[in-house]
Amino acid sequence: MTSAFTFTTVPKILFETGSSARLAETAAPALKGARRILFVTDAGVRGAGLADSALAGLKAAGLDVLVYDKVVADPPEETVFDAVKAGQDFGAEAVIGFGGGSPMDTAKVVAVLLSGEQPLTEMYGVQQVRANRPPLILLPTTAGTGSEVTNVAVLTTGATSKRGIAADPLYADMAILDADLTLGLPRHPTAYTGIDAMVHAIEAYTNRRAKNPVSDALALTALKKLHRSILRACEDGSDVEARGDMLLGAMLAGQAFSNSPCAGVHAMAYPLGGIFHVPHGLSNAVVLPPVLRYNAPVAEAQYGEISTHLGLKPGSAGLIDEMDRIAEAVGIERRLSELGISHNDVPAMAEDVAANDRLLPNNPREMTYDAIVEMYEAIL
């Protein structure tokens, strides 16, 4: 008998190659008549020209647009506050987040802070956001985070710690997926973000608290699309079909983990990003093997189902070996030492992970401090 569950997602999703060039038209239903748009992105996306046609279309439609392009990876609270002030001074009536996970996460939090109804400090945790927000539209330029369809945003607080907000007001009014925006992504970022998306699906499928039939179906479909396209997208960045599959897979995985949240892999990845500024997707890729091996005794059946679904050899060994093979094939870093992390850094990292009461309870196997240390040491 299936346990009771709820499933929530973005109310409108458009998947269409080239759709970002017609942003004023495609986003019109979600903009709800807003004329002053705060466009949140980062300098890399802006410099690469990815937003040029979208911005030109918005302006040609007579909309007033303020571009905020100061978002950085693992966005700190200060960046959010700076963007909020810019939006308030501009009189923003809607927010568009355009880029990878960091610009989209920033756009979500900025949107709920614009009204000034609730301070950021009260929003951290699960379902703590009470503030109203203006229309919010998200467009991903990477196929990884799934942030365009999640109710989660992660910020860097203080010097190194990362904290998450998971609340339904962070669901956008519309997500627009345009594979053209991902065509220029280099090989390694394609690999990082793709593995990140696969981790989202794996962790959603094995969540011990919130696993449900809808998230399961989305996770398995996501893994099928991502698995068959990640190496193709890395080898040929102009393969539109592979890029489209990656983008769609990342979005489906995002819907899955937004309702059946991430767990131990993400908890162990956070210190790598917060303390050492390792890209989020790479952080997940590096810590994935020891966590899969640690979880296997209690998640054998579920890992085995994933292996069967992907046509791999039976059992958890099939999934573990395949994720190793993908990481090896794309040539990304595999060890903490390659990222400038030493044995001396492990205790502080493990303490950070052990304190993560948002993610660890979702892990299929309880993760103690000693177990976390052992997993980090296995990949030094």
NUFI-653717 format. One record per residue: residue in three letters; x, y, z of N, C-alpha, C in turn. Coordinates in steps of 0.05 Angstrom, whole numbers, plus 5000, padded with zeros to 4 digits. Each point is the difference from the previous one (the first is absolute). Example, Ala and Ser with C-alpha at 12.3 -4.5 7.8 and 13.67 -1.06 7.14 Angstrom:
<recs>
ALA526448865156498250245000501850245000 SER499350214986501650245001498550225014 
</recs>
This chain:
<recs>
MET501749765000498350245000501850255000 THR499350194982501550244998499450195023 SER502050115012499650205022499050264988 ALA498650165017499150264991502350184993 PHE499750164980502150194992498750244986 THR501550214998499250234983502350054980 PHE499350124978501950064979499450284989 THR502050175000499750274992502150074980 THR499450164980502050084980499250274987 VAL501750094983499650254985497449974983 PRO498350205000497449964986500250014969 LYS502250124989500250014971502949964992 ILE500549814982502749944990499950004970 LEU501850144988500350014971502749884992 PHE500049794984502449884989500050044970 GLU501750194991500050064971502650134993 THR501449874981502550114991499550274986 GLY501650205008499750274988498050185014 SER498749905021497850155013501050245015 SER502550005009500950235016500250264983 ALA500349974974500150234982497350144999 ARG497949865007497350115000499050035029 LEU501850075018499350005028497650175007 ALA499850234989497750185006497449864994 GLU500049854978497549864991499649755017 THR502049845004499749745014499450045029 ALA501250215012499650055028497650175007 ALA498750114980497850195005497849895019 PRO499149754997498049915019500950005029 ALA502549955005501049995027500750285011 LEU500650184982500750285009497650155010 LYS497649914992497550115011499950314998 GLY500950104977499850294995502350165012 ALA501949885013502350155011501650134977 ARG500950255005501450154980502950065008 ARG500649985025502750065010501349745010 ILE502049914986501149735004502850025012 LEU500449865022502849965011501049744988 PHE502250024985501149774985502649925014 VAL499949775014502249925017501749794986 THR502650054997501849824986502850035012 ASP502049914986502850035009501750114977 ALA502450095007501750134980500949814978 GLY500349745007500849804979497949964979 VAL497549975009497849974982499650254983 ARG500250235013499750264985502350034980 GLY502549945009502350034982499949824976 ALA498849765004499949804978497850074980 GLY498450215006497950084982497549835000 LEU499849815020497749825001497450145004 ALA500150235014497650155006499350214980 ASP501750044980499650234982497350004986 SER499349774988497550004985497650025018 ALA500149885024497850015018499650295009 LEU502250145007499850285009499050184978 ALA501049954976499150164977497049974995 GLY499049755003497249954996498350145021 LEU500949995025498550135022499850304995 LYS502350124993500050294995498450084976 ALA500149834979498550054975497049995006 ALA499249855020497249985008499150235018 GLY501950185005499350245015500249965030 LEU501349795009500449955029502550145010 ASP499850115024502450125013501549785014 VAL502649974994501549785011502550115015 LEU500449915024502450055015501649745002 VAL502449994989501649765001501850015024 TYR499749805017501849975023501849764994 ASP502650044994501749794992502449955019 LYS499650065025502249975020499849745016 VAL498349824991499849745015502649844996 VAL500949885022502449834999499249715009 ALA501849814995499549735008499649995031 ASP498449815009499449985029499350285011 PRO497950124990499450285006499850065029 PRO501550205009499850095028497550175005 GLU499350025025497650175007500450284991 GLU502450105001500550284992499250054971 THR500549814982499250034972496950024998 VAL498649835016497150014999499050275009 PHE501150105022499150265011500550224979 ASP502349994987500750204980498049994976 ALA499349764992498149974978497250095008 VAL499349955025497350085011499950315000 LYS502150135009500050295001499850124971 ALA501549884982499850094972497249974989 GLY498849775006497349954991497950195012 GLN500350055026498250195014500350284989 ASP502550094997500450274989498950034972 PHE500149784985499050004972497049984999 GLY498849915022497149955000499249754984 ALA501649795003499649754985497249895005 GLU498649924979497449885002500049704994 ALA502449904991500349714994503049945000 VAL500749755005502849915000500449784980 ILE502150024984500849784982502849915008 GLY500349755006502649885007501049864975 PHE502550064992501049904974502949915005 GLY500549744998502749905004500049725013 GLY502249945014500249755014498650015027 GLY500749815017498649995026500350255017 SER502350124999500550235018498250244992 PRO499950084974498150224993497149935006 MET499249754994497249935005499449995029 ASP501749895017499650005029499850295010 THR501950174990500050285009497350134992 ALA499149964976497550124991497749915017 LYS499949755008497849915017499950155026 VAL502450025013500050135027499550304997 VAL501150124979499550284996497050054997 ALA498749834985497150044995498450005026 VAL500749825019498449995025500950225020 LEU502350134994500950215018499250284990 LEU499250024975499450274989497950155015 SER498049865010497850145014500950105027 GLY502249905011500850085027498349905022 GLU498349804994498149905020501249815021 GLN502449894993501249805018503050014996 PRO501649995022502950004998501049734991 LEU502350004987501249754990500649805022 THR500750105024500849825022497749825008 GLU497550094995497649845007499249804979 MET501450014976499249834978501449734998 TYR502349985013501649754999498549775012 GLY500449764988498649765010497949924980 VAL498049865010497949894983497350145005 GLN498950114979497350135000499950235020 GLN502050175000500150225019499450274986 VAL499650004973499650254986497150085000 ARG499450245010497350105002499550244982 ALA502150124989499850244985498849954972 ASN498550204991499050004972502250064981 ARG499749934976502150074980498750074973 PRO501450154983499150064974500449764981 PRO499050024975500549784981502949924998 LEU500549744997502849904999500149804977 ILE502050054982500449824977502949925000 LEU500649744994502749905001500849874974 LEU502550064991501049874975502849895006 PRO500449744999502649885006501950024975 THR502550045005502050004979501949765003 THR499549845021501549755005497949785005 ALA500949754995498249785005501049855024 GLY499250095024501049885024498350045024 THR499850255009498850065026497049945001 GLY498650034978497149975000498750225016 SER501550215006499050225018497550134988 GLU499749994974497750134987497449885008 VAL500049755011497549885009500049915029 THR501950095015500149935029499150235017 ASN499349935025499350205020502350045020 VAL502449964990502450015017501950214989 ALA501350145019502250184994502149975021 VAL502549994992502249975019501950244999 LEU500550125023501750245002502449945018 THR502150154996502349995018499650205022 THR500149915025499550175023502750025016 GLY500650245009502550035013502349964981 ALA502349895010502349974983499849764982 THR499049785010500149754984497549835001 SER498350035019497749825003497950054979 LYS498649784992497950024980497449925014 ARG497950164996497449945011497950004979 GLY498049845004497949984979497350105009 ILE498550104981497250075004498449824982 ALA498149865011498249824985497250085007 ALA498650144982497350105005498650044974 ASP497449955000498550014975499950274986 PRO500250235014500150254985502450024982 LEU502049835003502350004983499549864973 TYR497849864997499349894974499450234981 ALA501350004977499550214980497249984989 ASP499150224988497549994985500349864974 MET502550004989500549874974502949944998 ALA500649764988502749934993500149974970 ILE502150124988500349994971502749864994 LEU499849774986502449844994500650024970 ASP502350134994500950044972502749874997 ALA500249784986502549854997502150184987 ASP499350194984502050184987501750145021 LEU498950055023501550155021502249835012 THR500049734996502049835011502249914980 LEU499750084975501849904979502950085004 GLY500550235012502850085003501349915025 LEU498749845017501149925025502349804996 PRO502450065011502449834995499649725012 ARG501949834993499849715006499849955031 HIS501850125015500049945029497550115015 PRO499350254996497450095012497649844991 THR500049904975497949824991499949755016 ALA502449895005500249765016499250045029 TYR501050225012499450065028497050025004 THR498850164983497150065004498349754993 GLY500949854980498549754994500149805022 ILE502449965012500249815022498350105024 ASP500050265004498450125022497149934996 ALA499050024975497249934994499549715005 MET501949824993499749725005499949945030 VAL501650155016500049975029497250085011 HIS498950224989497450095009497949774997 ALA500149874977498149784994500549765018 ILE502649935004500749775017499150055029 GLU500550245010499350065028497050025003 ALA498650114980497050015002498949725001 TYR501149814984499049734999500549845025 THR502050085016500749855024499450155026 ASN498650224998499350165024498349835019 ARG500949985025498649825019497550135013 ARG499650264996497850135013497850084980 ALA500850084976498050124982499749874973 LYS501349774996499949864975497049954993 ASN499350054975497249964992499849924970 PRO497849894991499949894973500550214978 VAL499150255004500450204979502950084998 SER501350055023502950064999501649764989 ASP499249765007501449764990499950004969 ALA497650044989499749994971501750224987 LEU500050245011501550224989503049945002 ALA500949895023502849955004501049794980 LEU498549794996500949794981500050104972 THR498050164992500050124973502450194997 ALA500550165021502350184999502649854996 LEU500449795016502449844998500449884972 LYS497949914988500149884973501050214980 LYS498850245001500850214981502850105006 LEU500850035025502650105007502149804993 HIS499549755006502049784996500649974970 ARG498050024983500449954972501250244986 SER500150245013500850244986502550145011 ILE500849935025502150165013502649984985 LEU500849764992502649984986499850124972 ARG497749974987499750134974500250305002 ALA498750125021500150295003502850095007 CYS501549845015502850075006501849994976 GLU499549804983501749964976499450204978 ASP497550074997499250184979498050205012 GLY501150235007498350215013497850114983 SER500149954974498050114981497849804994 ASP500149765013498049804996497450095013 VAL498250124985497650125011498249795013 GLU499849764987498349795012501149925028 ALA502649965002501149935026499750225020 ARG500450254991499750235018497150025009 GLY498149944983497250015007499349795020 ASP501149764996499549785019501250075028 MET502450125000501350085025498350205015 LEU499050204985498450215012497449895011 LEU498749824984497549895009500449815024 GLY502249844999500749825022500550155025 ALA501550224999500550165023497550125012 MET498150084983497550115009498349795014 LEU499849764988498549795012501249915027 ALA502649995001501349945026499550225020 GLY499950254991499350225018497249975012 GLN498149934983497349955010500049775020 ALA501649794995500049775018501250085027 PHE502350135001501350065026498750235014 SER498550164986498550225014497849885018 ASN499149764993497949875015501049775017 SER502349894992501349785015502950085002 PRO500750175020502550155000502649855001 CYS502150144993502749895000500949935028 ALA502349865001500849885025503150015004 GLY501249775006502850005009502050104980 VAL499649954975502050094980500150315000 HIS497750135000500050295000501050115027 ALA499449875022501050095026503050005000 MET501249794989502949984999501350184979 ALA498450084980501150174979500150295009 TYR498150085018499850295008502650115011 PRO501549875018502550125009502050054978 LEU500149834980501850044978499550264986 GLY497450074997499350254987500350245019 GLY499049975025500050225018502850085009 ILE501749805006502750065010502150034978 PHE499849834980502249994980499050104972 HIS497550084998498950124975500349814976 VAL499749745006499949804978497250024987 PRO499850004974497450014987498149795011 HIS497550075003498149825014499849734986 GLY499849994974499849754986502449825004 LEU502450124999502549855004500149905029 SER499150165019500049915028498349755003 ASN497749994987498349775001501349764987 ALA501250044977501349794985502249875017 VAL501650165014502249905015499149835024 VAL498050095015499149865024498049784994 LEU499049984976498049804993500949715005 PRO502349924990500749715003500149905029 PRO501250145019500049885027497250005013 VAL498350194993497350015012498449774988 LEU500249954974498649774988500849745013 ARG502749975005500949755012499149985029 TYR499950225014499150005028497149935002 ASN498450114981497149955001499249734990 ALA501749874983499249764986498849785018 PRO501049955024498949795016497050035006 VAL499150255002497150045006498450104975 ALA501450084979498650104976500549814976 GLU500849765006500749814979497749964980 ALA497649975010497749954983499550244981 GLN500150245011499450244984502350064980 TYR502549975009502250034981499849794978 GLY499249765008499749784980497850074980 GLU497850125009497950084982501050204980 ILE501650195009501150204982501949874980 SER501749815009501849864982498449854978 THR497949865008498349864981498850194980 HIS498950235010498750204983501950104979 LEU502650035007502050114981501449794984 GLY499249745004501349794985502849935009 LEU500650055025502749955011500149725012 LYS502349925009500249745013498450015026 PRO499049775010498150005022501150125026 GLY498250095017500650095027501350275002 SER500750085025501250265004502750024987 ALA501449784996502650014986499850114972 GLY497749954987499650104973500050305000 LEU498450125018499850295002502750135008 ILE501249895021502550115010502249994979 ASP500349784986502049974979499550194977 GLU497450044993499450174977500550295007 MET499450095024500650285007503050045000 ASP501549805009502950024999501050024971 ARG498849844983500850004971499550274987 ILE497750115006499350264988502050225009 ALA500550015026501950205010502849964988 GLU500849754997502649944987500050094971 ALA497849944986499950054972500150304993 VAL498850165017500050294995502550145011 GLY501649865016502650105008499850215022 ILE498049985018499950205022501649905024 GLU500550195019501549935024498449795016 ARG501549825013498849785015500750005029 ARG502150155008501049995027500050285013 LEU499650005026500050265015502750144997 SER502249845000502750124998500350154974 GLU498749924979500150144974498650275002 LEU498450045020498550255004501350175022 GLY502349935009501450155020499049955029 ILE498749775004498949935026501849785012 SER500850045025501849805013498649865024 HIS501549815011499049855023499350195024 ASN501550225002499650195022497350144997 ASP498950014976497450144996497649835007 VAL500449745002497849815002498350045025 PRO501250045024498350035024498050234998 ALA500950234991498250234999497849954979 MET500849884978498049934979497949815011 ALA501049795014498249805011498150125021 GLU500950195016498350135019497850154986 ASP500750144978498050154985497949814989 VAL500849774990498149804989498249895022 ALA501249935022498549875022497950185011 ALA500450274997498050195010497850064981 ASN500049884976498150054979497449855005 ASP498250125016497549865007497850034979 ARG500650144978498150014978500349774981 LEU502549914995500549794980500549725012 LEU501549995021500749735011497749825007 PRO497850115011497749825006498849864975 ASN500650114976499049884976501649764990 ASN502549985010501849794990499049725007 PRO500349814982498949735006501449875024 ARG502550075005501449895023501050235018 GLU499749975026500850215019503050054996 MET500750264999502850084997501150135025 THR501749855014501350105024502450174993 TYR501050155019502450164996502449824991 ASP500349775014502249824993499849894972 ALA497549944992499649904973500650214979 ILE499350255006500550224982503050044996 VAL501549995023502950024999501249774982 GLU499149765004501049774985499450044970 MET497750104993499350054972501850214987 TYR500550215015501850214989502849894997 GLU500949845019502849905000500349804977 ALA497849874992500149804978500650144973 ILE499550264998500550144974502150225003 LEU501749995020502150205003502149974977 
</recs>
